[in-house]
Amino acid sequence: MIMKTQKLATCLWLDNQAEEVLEFYKHVFKNVEVIGAINNTEATPGGEPGTVLCIYFVLENMEFLAMNGGPEYKINPSISYMVNCASTDEVEYLWDKLSKGGTPLMPLDKYPFSEKYGWIQDRFGVSWQLIFTETQPLQKVRPSLMFTNEVCGKAEEAMGFYTSIFENAEIGTVNRYPAGMAPDKEGTIMFADFRLENQGFAVMDSAQDHKFTFNPAISIIINCETQQEVDYFWDKLKDGGSEMACGWLTDKYGIAWQVTPTILPKLLQGADKDRAGRVMLAMMDMVKLDIAKLEEA
C-alpha cells in the first residue's frame, strides 16, 4: 500500500526510466525504500496496460515519485537536490557514484562555504549538490530552486509567497550577492533556505547565461487529505500562474505543482483493474481534482 509519509514530495518526469532510476539510486544512497507503485491502465495515454506508470519511494528522508511520463519534459538543473554529507569521504563517495555517465556542473573542490562541495547532474538529468556540513541538519536531502532568466531576482519574493501559503513555514538563513559579482545583482539571493510544512527547501538567484528554467519535469506534490485542502492550495498557487491538467498547475514563477488527494493513489492501485481504469479516466477529464467524483468513479 502507498502511504503518505510527508506533506510535500517531488516528482521526476522520466521517459520510461522510472524503474531504472530507482535501481540506480538504490546503489548510490544508503537509505532508499519503495513505498508503492501504480500501473498503467487502458485509459493511460501512451501507456501499455499493466506496465509501471509511477513508483513512490523515499530517498534518505525525502519522498519521491518517479513517473514514466514520456519525452515531453526534460529534467534540468533549475531544481536540484542538496545532500548534506557528514564527512568529506561521503561527498567523494556520492560524487563517484553519481558522476558515472553524468555531467559536472561545479567541480568537486574546496569552497569558501564548505571544505568539500560539488554539483553533479547524473545520467538521468537529475542534479545533486553534495556538500560537507559539520553540523548535520534534520533533513539530509532537500530541493533547491534556482531562479534564472526571466525569474532571476525573484527568489526572495517566492520564499515569501510560499511561506504565506503553507503551515509550519519560515524563512531561515539568507545570504545575498555582494557588489562586484556581475552579472548577479547586488542584494539578490546567493543562497537561502526556508521550510514548508516543516520540510526544508533552498533557493538561489542566478543571472548567469543559463539555457534552462523551471518546467514540469520536476514538480512538487502536495498530499491533500480533503477537498477543502485541494481547493485551498489550488486557488493560492494558481494565482498568477496557469492550470494544466490532472491536478497539475504552474505557479507565477513557472514551478509545477501537483495538488493531489491522498486517496487517489489508493484508488489507482490494487487488484481491481476496472476500478483503476475508471478512476484514471475520470482523472484525465479533470483539471483540478475532485475527490467526490474520483470516489464515484
N, C-alpha and C positions, 0 to 999 in steps of 0.2 A: 504494500500500500504506500502511496505517496503521502508523506506527512510534511506539512509546512513547518519548517524549523526557524524561519526568520520572516520578518515582515517584508523585507526587501531582498530580492535576488537579482542576478543579472543573467541575461540570455545571450548565447552566442549563436548567431545565424550562420549555419555552415552548409556547404554544398555536398550533402550526402557523406559527411565525415564525422557525425556525432559519436559513433562507436569507436572510431579510430582516435579521435581526440581524447575520449575517456581513457582508453588504454594507454595512450601516451602519458597523460597526466598521472596515471597510477604508477608509472615507472619513474616519474620525476619527483613527485611530492610524497611525503611520508603518510599523510592522512587524507585519503580520498575514499569516500563512501557513497555508493549508489543508493538512492532512496526511492527510485521508481522510474518507470518508463511508460510512454504512451505510443501505441502503434497507429499507423495509417489505417483509415477506413476507405470504403469506396467513395466517400464524399470528400476525401482529401484531394485537393488539386495536385496533380502530378505525382502523387504518392502511390506506391504499389500496396494494396491492402495487405495488412499483416506485417509489413516491414516497420522499422522503428521510425517514428516521427520525431520524438524528443526523449531525452534522458535527463532526469533530475539527479544531481549529485552534489555532495558537499566536499569542497577542497579546503583543507585546513579548517577554517572557521566560517567559510563563506559558501552560500548556496548558489549553484549554477544550474542553468538549463541549457543543454546542448541540443540544438534544433536542426534537423535536416530540412532547411528551408529552400535550398536550391541556389542557383548562381546569381540571383537578383541583387543581393547586397554583399559587399566585401568588407571584412573587418580591417580597420586601420588604427593607428596609434592615438587617435583623439581620445579614446578611452583605453586606459591601460590598467594593470593591476600592480599595486605596490606590495611587495613582500618584505616584511620586517624580519630580518635574519638575526639570530642570536650570536653568530660568530662570522668572522671573515671566511672561514672554511665553508660555512653553509652557503654564503654568497657564491663562492667559487664553484661549489658542487652544483648548485642550481643553474648557474651560468653555463657550465659544461653540458648539462643535460638539455637545457632549453635552446642552446645555440646550434645544436645539430640540425642542419637544414634551415636554420633561422638567419636573421639579419641583425647585427648590432646597430643600435640607434645612438647610444652613448657608450663609449668603451668602458670595459671593466677596469677601474682605476681608483686611486685615492682622490677625493674631492674635499673642498673646504667643509662640506656638510656631513661627510662620512669617510671613515677610513677605507671603506670598500663599497663601491656602488657601480652598477651597470644597468643599462636599459636595452633589453633584447626583444626582438619580435620573433616569435617561434615560427615553425614551418607552416602553421595554420593561420598565421597573421595576427595572433593574439600577442599583445605586448605586455612585458613584465618589467617592472622597475625593482631591482634587487638591491636592498640596502642593509648594511650592518648598523644596528641601533643598539647601543649599550643598555638602554632601558627599554625593555620589551613592552609594547602596548598590549591591551587586552585583545585587540583584533590583529591577527598576523597578516591577513590579506585584506586589502580594501581597494575599491575602484578609484582611479584618478582621472579627472576630467580635464582635458586640455582645450582651452578656448583659443581657436585660431581663426585666421581670415576675417570674415565679417563679424564674428562674435568675439574676436580678441578684445580684451579690455572689459569684458562683461562677467568675469569670474566672480568678482565680489558681489555684483548685483544678483547673480544666480544663487550664490550662497544665501543671501537674504531672502530671495524668493522661495527657495526650498525649505529653509528653516521656519518660514512663516506658515507653511502648509502642513508639515509633519509634526507629530508629537515627539517628546523626548529629543528635541533638536537644539543644537547650539553650535556656534562658530568657535573654533579653537584658535590655534596659532595662525597668525597672518604675517607672512614675510613679503615685502614689496620690492620691486626693482628700484635700485638707486639711480641717480642721474649717471649718464655716461654709458649706459648699456644698450645703446641703439642696436636694432630697431625697436626694442621693447621700451615702452613709455614709462617714465619715472612714476612710481606710485601704483602701477598696476601689479597684479598678483604674480609673484615669482613662485610662491608655494603657500598654500593654506590648507587647513583641514577643518572638517565640520562633521557633525553627527546628525543622522536622521533615524528616528526610532531606535536610538542607542546603537546604531551601526555607523562605522566610520567611512568617510569619503575624503578625497583630496581634490584640490583644483589648482590650476595654474593658467596664466595667460601666456601666449607665445606669438610674437609678431614676426617670427622667422618666416621664410618663404616655404610654407608647408603646402603640399598638394592634396591635402585632405582636411576634412572637418567631420563633425558628428553626422552619423547616418544610422539607420535602423539595424545595422549588422550587430551592434551590441546595444541591447535595450535593458531598461531597469523594470523589473516586475514588482508590482505592489500586490501582495496577497491580501485580499479583502474578504472579511467574514460575512458582510451584509450588503444588501443593495444600497443602503444609505452610504456605506463606505465607498462603494463603486461610484455612486453619483458625486460624492464629495470630491474625491481625487480626480475624477474625470473633468469636472467643471473647473477645478482650480488649475490643473496642469494644461488644459487646452486653451486657457486664456492667452491670446497672442500666438498660439500655435496652430496645429491643424489635426483634424481627425483622420485616422487611417481606416482600418477595418479590424474586426475580430478582437476588439478591446485594445487596439494599439492606437497611440497618438504620438505626435511630436510636439514638444513644448516650444516656447518662443525662442529658445536658443538652438533648437534643432536636435535636442536629445530625445530619443524614443523611449516611451514608457508603455508597459502592458498593465492595464488596470484589470486584474483578474480575480474573479471569485474563487475562494479556496475549494468550493465544491466542484469546479469544472474538471480538474484532473481526476477526481473520483468518478465522475460521470463518464469520462472518456476511457477509463481503464476497466479491467476485469474481463470476465468470460462472455458477458452479454455483448456480442459484436453488433447486434441490431440496435441496441440502445446507444452504443458508442457512435454508430453511424448517424442515428437521428440527431444526437446532440451535436456532432460535428457539422451536420448540415444546417442545423439551427444557428450555430455559432457563425458559420460562414456568411449567413444573411444579416448579421448584426454589425453595427459599428461599435457603440457602447454595449457592453454585455448586460443582459437582462437575466437575472438569476431565476425568476419565476418561469420564464419561457424556456430556459435551459432545462429546468427540472420537469416541466410539462412534456418536453420532447423525450 
